[in-house]
Amino acid sequence: IKKMAEYQFNNKKYEESLKLYRQALNLNKFDETTHCGIMQCLARLGNLEAIVAQYERLKKILEDELTAEPSAETKKIFQTLISRSS
């Protein structure tokens, strides 16, 4: 599913890509690359609030269930998307 989501994203079909990434997230809610894919789609669609909400959702899942935090790479992607979107 993630490969199809990436394909759609690369072809500028962000809504379709977003749907596929969300399906992939249902299979593995801990996959940070999927969360990042969702945030990147949301950025291309201009939805800053949803980017922040997705990142906060990821942080909560990792904290509550794994006593962990997002990786440095995920944090960097989030900060980049936020700075570009604002």
Backbone torsions as a table, in degrees:
resi	resn	phi	psi	omega
1	ILE	NA	-41.5	-179.1
2	LYS	-62.7	-37.2	178.8
3	LYS	-63.7	-40.6	177.7
4	MET	-65.7	-39.0	178.4
5	ALA	-62.7	-43.9	178.3
6	GLU	-62.6	-41.3	178.9
7	TYR	-60.1	-47.8	179.8
8	GLN	-62.5	-41.5	179.0
9	PHE	-60.9	-46.6	-179.3
10	ASN	-64.4	-21.6	177.4
11	ASN	-98.9	16.7	175.7
12	LYS	62.3	26.8	176.2
13	LYS	-102.3	73.2	-169.5
14	TYR	-69.3	-36.3	178.1
15	GLU	-63.2	-46.8	179.8
16	GLU	-64.7	-42.0	178.0
17	SER	-60.4	-44.1	179.3
18	LEU	-59.5	-44.1	178.4
19	LYS	-59.5	-43.8	-178.7
20	LEU	-68.0	-41.7	177.0
21	TYR	-61.6	-39.1	179.0
22	ARG	-65.8	-36.2	174.9
23	GLN	-63.2	-43.7	179.3
24	ALA	-62.9	-37.3	179.8
25	LEU	-64.3	-33.1	176.9
26	ASN	-63.6	-25.3	179.1
27	LEU	-84.0	-29.3	-179.7
28	ASN	-153.6	94.0	-175.5
29	LYS	-71.1	-10.3	-179.8
30	PHE	-91.8	-6.6	-174.6
31	ASP	-74.5	104.9	-177.1
32	GLU	-66.1	-31.8	179.6
33	THR	-65.5	-32.8	176.4
34	THR	-69.2	-43.9	175.9
35	HIS	-59.0	-41.2	178.7
36	CYS	-64.7	-39.9	176.8
37	GLY	-60.1	-42.6	177.3
38	ILE	-61.7	-46.6	-179.2
39	MET	-62.4	-38.2	179.6
40	GLN	-66.8	-38.8	175.8
41	CYS	-63.3	-45.7	-179.5
42	LEU	-61.3	-36.7	177.6
43	ALA	-63.9	-44.0	179.8
44	ARG	-65.6	-27.7	177.8
45	LEU	-87.4	-2.8	176.1
46	GLY	76.8	27.7	-176.0
47	ASN	-106.8	81.2	-177.6
48	LEU	-60.9	-44.6	-179.5
49	GLU	-58.5	-41.3	-179.0
50	ALA	-69.8	-31.3	176.0
51	ILE	-62.8	-48.4	179.8
52	VAL	-61.8	-43.9	-179.7
53	ALA	-62.2	-40.7	179.4
54	GLN	-64.8	-43.8	179.2
55	TYR	-63.4	-43.0	178.6
56	GLU	-64.4	-36.9	177.2
57	ARG	-62.4	-45.7	178.0
58	LEU	-60.7	-47.5	179.7
59	LYS	-56.7	-44.0	-178.5
60	LYS	-65.1	-43.9	178.6
61	ILE	-59.4	-48.4	-178.3
62	LEU	-65.1	-42.7	-179.8
63	GLU	-66.1	-48.8	-174.7
64	ASP	-68.9	-38.6	-170.6
65	GLU	-105.6	-21.8	-177.5
66	LEU	-125.6	-0.2	-173.9
67	THR	47.8	50.0	-177.8
68	ALA	-135.0	176.3	176.2
69	GLU	-131.6	164.8	179.2
70	PRO	-58.2	150.3	179.7
71	SER	-66.4	163.3	177.6
72	ALA	-58.9	-38.4	179.7
73	GLU	-64.8	-43.2	178.4
74	THR	-64.3	-42.7	177.6
75	LYS	-60.2	-41.7	-179.5
76	LYS	-64.4	-44.6	178.3
77	ILE	-60.7	-45.3	179.1
78	PHE	-58.9	-49.4	-179.1
79	GLN	-61.3	-40.2	178.2
80	THR	-63.0	-45.9	-179.4
81	LEU	-64.1	-40.8	-179.8
82	ILE	-66.1	-43.2	-177.9
83	SER	-67.4	-33.6	178.2
84	ARG	-74.2	-31.8	-174.9
85	SER	-84.4	-19.6	-175.8
86	SER	-92.2	NA	NA
